[in-house]
Amino acid sequence: MNGSVIDSYQLSSLIELTSNLADDSMHADLSSQKILLNAVNKLLWTLNFDYCLMIDNEEHIDCLYGEDDRHLKETIELLPIKELKNNTVVLINKVQYYLIYQVLPLEQDKTHTLVFLQQGHAFNSSSLIIIELFSAAVKRLLITKAEEHKRLKLKNEAQVLLRSNQLKSEFLANMSHELKTPMNGILNLVQLLQSTQLESNQKEMLYTIHQSTENLLTVVTDVLEYSKLETNNIKLLSSPFSLEKLIQSMTSELEHEISFKNLSLSKRIQPDLPAQLIGDVLRIKQLLHNLLNNAVKFTKNGSVSIAVTGQSLKNNNFELKIEVEDTGIGMTEDAQTWLFEPFIQGDGSTTREYGGTGLGLAISSKLAKAMNGDIKVHSKLGKGTKFDVILPLKKVADDKMTATSSSTPQKKATISELQPHTILIVEDNLINQKVAGLLLEKLGYKYDIAENGQVALDKLEQKHYTFIFMDIQMPVMNGHDATKEIILRYKNQRPSIVAMTANTFDEDKEKCFSIGMDDFIAKPISEQEIIRVLSKFPIK
């Protein structure tokens, strides 16, 4: 725990810990206090500290870890905790401790505060990230336990079981979103730093931080995606697409890694395939992305190939078959029986050597089933692996051929096209406020900040804004409700409103557009996306 960057083992431990919190929160006979005590003890596997305290809304202090000392509690009671900076030195029983804390805003104006104390040396940046992520899990636990009585009202045992599983999945989905927020902030700040004057060793360190955070974000995104699929909270959006261009795009993305590992990549596409098919191209790409990435990841020597065939059926239906094959490490027959289970890889040594969450194939399997398709694996240990994917799609009639989105190049916005907007950033997270502000300052803009939707409404009463970057998940008033109220109050004179959120699923985008938002950018936000939306909308 001496490093400055959280590693994959630490994040995996946190994900396992939050999953246990989700399981425990479903048991009515387990109190929040008991669950927290177990969780804090497990947190010691990844973080060193001497005391962990919880201060509730009535300023009552519980000692979750460490000796329950009266003098300690009296000292903490006298401290203006919420006014202190992290790693403030406090004197307890003539011993110096470093103090950090996290405020947990709950529902109905309630807050709890987690306090950690460490003797001898300050908490490093890695520890601060871990505590922030753990605190987000505790916050979700407390909210879940507060709603426990609602679940207990369910009379039918089958309903109770179904609801418990649903709540667990929702818990994990919300937890993953909480994890993504600081990761997105780190990525954006690192990208901003990389654009400044740096020495070579500083560039190398920033590159390492960026790559580490990208890897962690991939892990979190997998967990979030699987949680969505587990609750069947997914919509398929069918549209015409070019299969040839899809395969070309995916193989192009692999060229760098293929070249780096000195592998060969081949693709075989049946020549008489339809020019266009109808299906959810983003989900098909996600499914194949997992298979192709695994093929490259687990192949040290040899080749990776993709073969695409298909056959026409009645009523304009089409059965598409895609084979992804490699000459990699392969797997045993036993491993193949549970390969598509979540958090599973070929064996424990695979996880240690190659990393990853073991969710990619579970996600691909669920996506195939969601599209009424199938996925099968054929493999021999040491001789490679082949995945067969069957997907039922529709053909596009010749007289209804349409240009796919990929065939129409999008014009890249430039700084010279920026509109002279007056900007309001509506965002509750301090890191994301900082990131958005730095990007706007770099482009020459001034801006104001509102920490939630209600504050945004108040600021609009005092000043005319022509453009709003609107976060979605915020306390007091969320981005959806704030947008509805702005449209209701100002109608055609309202500012342009662009969602700026870590909720990036199709249904999230649809909801933003359905309530009247003008555009959508995903976190981590990029300078080019900021330029795009600020040049797209003229001042009203």
C-alpha positions, 0 to 999 in steps of 0.5 A: 500500500505504499504506491500512489496508484490503486492496483487491480488486486486492490480494486478486485478486493473492493468489488468482492467486498461490496458484493458481500455488502450487497449480499449481507444487506438482504438479510433482515437479521443482520444489522447495519452495525454488524455488517459494517464491522465485518466490512471494516475488518475485511477492508484491512486486507487492502488498507492500513489504519488504526481506527475507523469511526462512524458519526451519525446524524445525531453526532453519536460515535461508533468505533468500528475498528480499534480500541473503544477509548473514551478519550478518543471519542471525546477528542473527536467530538470536539473536532470540526470534522467537516471543516478539516482537510484530509491528513490533518494531524490530531493529538489523542492520548499524547499520540499523533494521528493522521485523520481523513474522513468521508461524509455520506449524504443519505436520504431526507437530509441525513448524513453519516461521516466515516473517520479513519485514523492512522498513526505515524504517517499520512495516508497516501493517494492510493489509500484516499481513493480506496477509502472514497470507494469504500465509503460509497459502498457504505453509503449504498448499504445504509440506504439499502438497510433503511428500505429494508422494511419495504422488502419485509412487507412482501408476503410471498416467499418467491416474491421476496427472493425475486426482490432480494436478487433484484435489489442486489443487482441494483446495489451492484449497479449503483455501486459501480456507478459510484466507483466510476465517478472518481475514476473518470475524474482521475482520467480527465485530470491526467489528460489535462496534465499530459497536455502541459509542459512536462519532463520525460520522467513526469510524462512516463509517470502520468502515462502509467497512471493513465493506463492503470486508471483505464484498466480499473475503469474497464473492470468497473464498466464490466461490473456495471454492464453485468449488473444491468444484464443480470436485472434484464435492464437492457433494451435492444435497438435495431437498425440497419448496419454494414457487417463488412464495415463492422468487422473491419472496424473491430479488426482495425482496433486490434492491429496495434496489439496484434503487431506488438505481440507479433501475431497474425490476424486473418478474417474470412467473410462469405462473399454473398452476405447481404450488404446490410443487416438489421440488429443492435450493432452496438451490442453485437460489437460489444459481444465480439469485442470481448471474444476478440480481445480474449483471443489476443490476450490469451495468445502468445504465439500464432494467430487469431482469426474471425470467420463470418458466414450466414444463411437466408431464412424465410420472411427476410430472416437471416442467421448470422454465424461468426467464429473467433478462433485462436492458437492460444493457451486453450482450456480443459473440458472441465473449465469449458462447462462453467466458462460463461459464469460471472467472475470466472476464468480458465483457472486461478493462474489465468487470473493472476497471469493475465488479469481481468474480472472474468466478466467478459464472456459472461457478458457476451453470453447474456448479450447473445441470449438477449438477442435470441442467439447462442454462443458455444466454445470448443477448446483444447488445453495448449492448442487454442480456442474457438467460439461460435456465435449464432445471431438471428437478424433481419435482412434489409430489402433492396428497395430500402437500403439506407446508409449506415452511420459509419458510412457518413463521416462526421465533421470534426468541430474546431475551436474556431467554430465555438459559440460565445456562450455563457455557461453554467456547470451543474455538477455535485462532484468536486473533481468533476467540477474541477475537470469541466472547469479546466477544460472550459478555461483552456478553451477561453470560457468563463463559467459558474457552478451549481452543485445541484439542480435546485441551485441551478434554478436559483442561479438562472433567476439571477443571471442569463445563461445560454448553455448548461452542462447538466449532471444527472445523479445529484442530491436535492434535485437531479438533472432530469427534474432540473431540466424539466423545470427549466424547460417549463419555466423558460420554454423557447428562451431556455439555455441549451442543455447537454447531459454530462454523465457517467450513465452511458447506456442507451436507455440513459441517453434515451431518457435524457433526450425524451425529457428535452435535453439537447445533447449528451456527452459521457464521462470521462469528458473530452476536449473534443466533445466539449468543442463539439457541443459548444459549436453545435448550438447557437446562442438563443 
